[in-house]
Amino acid sequence: MLLASAGIGSAWLVGIAVPAAPYRLWFVAFGVISLVAGGILLARQQARAARCGADGRCVPTALRAATLVGLVVGGVLLWLGYRYA
């Protein structure tokens, strides 16, 4: 529905989804591993910013926020893909 509201048809996704269906568990596992790796990288960014001092200028706040938003969006998409596929 989101794609349709943006003017992008989603019928072409069937051509990808049908052959990929047997590998769904592997794709979900890869997504989980990627999100865990992203969480580890975010934790490292936070630790580096904490060591930098009060202002945390070693790692920009915008970068840490963008990483967090990306991880949250990725987690939601992973859950939706698992739940509704």
N, C-alpha and C positions, 0 to 999 in steps of 0.2 A: 504494500500500500504506500509505503514511503517512497519507493522508487517511482511508482505511478504518479504520485503527486509532484514529483520533480520532473516528470515528463520522460522518464526512462522506463522502457518496458522491461519486464522481468521474465518473459517467456523463454528467452534464450538460456536462462539458467537451468532449465530442464535438461538441456543437452550436456551440461556439466554435472548436474546432480545425480542423474541416473547411473553413469559409470562410476562415480565416486562413492555411491551409497555403500558398497561392501567395505570400504576403507574408512567409514565414518568414525569408528572408535579410534583409529590411528590419528585421524585429523583432530579429534577432541583431545587425545593425549598430547599431541604436538602443541596444541593451543594452551593446555595447562602448563606444560613445560616452559613454553615461551613466557607465559604470564608470571610464573615463579621466577624465571631468570630476570624479567623486568622488575619484579619486586625486590630482588637482591640488588640490582643496579640502583634502584631508588633508595634502598637502605644505605648503600655505599655513598650516594650523593648526600644524603642527610647527615651521615657521619662525617663526611669531609666538610660540609658546611658548618657543622658544630665545632670542628677543630679549628676552623678558620677564624673564629671570633664571633663577636656579637652581631656584626652585620652579615656574615656568611657570604661574602663577596666571591669566594673561590668558586662556588657553584651558584649561578644566578637563581633567584627565587622563581623566575618565570620558567626556567628549565625544569626545576623540580615539580612545579605545578603542572606543566605540560606532560611530564612523565606520569604523574599521578592520574591526570585526566585520561591519558592514553590507556593506562592499566585498568581504570574503572570502565571505560568504554569497551575495551577488549574483554573484560570479564562479563559484562552484560551481554555482548554479542556471543560469547562462548556459551553462556547459559541459555540464551534464546535459541542458538543453533542446536544445542543438545535437547532442549525441552520440546521444541516444535518440529524437529526434523524426523 
